[in-house]
Amino acid sequence: MFRPLFNSSLRTLARPTSLRLPTPALALAYRTLTTEARATIQNAVKAAPVVLFMKGTPDAPQCGFSRAVVQVLDLHGVPAEKMQTYNVLADAELRSGIKEFSEWPTVPQIYINGEFVGGCDILLGMHQSGELETLLENNNVIPKVEEPAQPSS
C-alpha cells in the first residue's frame, strides 16, 4: 500500500533541479573580508616558511585537529624559528577572515612558503603518503635526508 506512494516520493526527490547561483552583486555581499584585512593575512602567510592558523597555541592547542597538526609538524622536525602560529580564538575577525581568505571552511590551516596546503585532514594524508616530508624538504623547511650510498657488489 505504501510502496507506490514511497516510490513517487523518491521520484520527486530524484528530479534534477536547476541551481541558481547568486548574482555577482549578491555574491560580493557575502564577502566580509576588507582589503586591509586581506593584506594583513597575506603578509602573515608570507612572514615565515610555515604558517599555522590554529585554535590555541602549539603549547596549548584548543582542539584535537590543531593538536594533530602541531604533532605532525613536530614529528617532521619543523624548527620553531621557521614556523609562525596564529591563535584564531584570540581574534574573531581573524577566525572568520582566514576561512574566506583561503576559501577553506575549517581551522587549522597551514601555509608553506606562502602557499595554502590545507587543513588537518590534508596534512595527515600528506604525512601518511610521504608527500609532507618532500614538501618540507623542497621548501627548505627541514633538511633533506640523504640516502646512504649503497656499496657496490
Salt bridges, closest charged atoms under 4 A:
GLU100 OE2 - ARG38 NH2 3.67
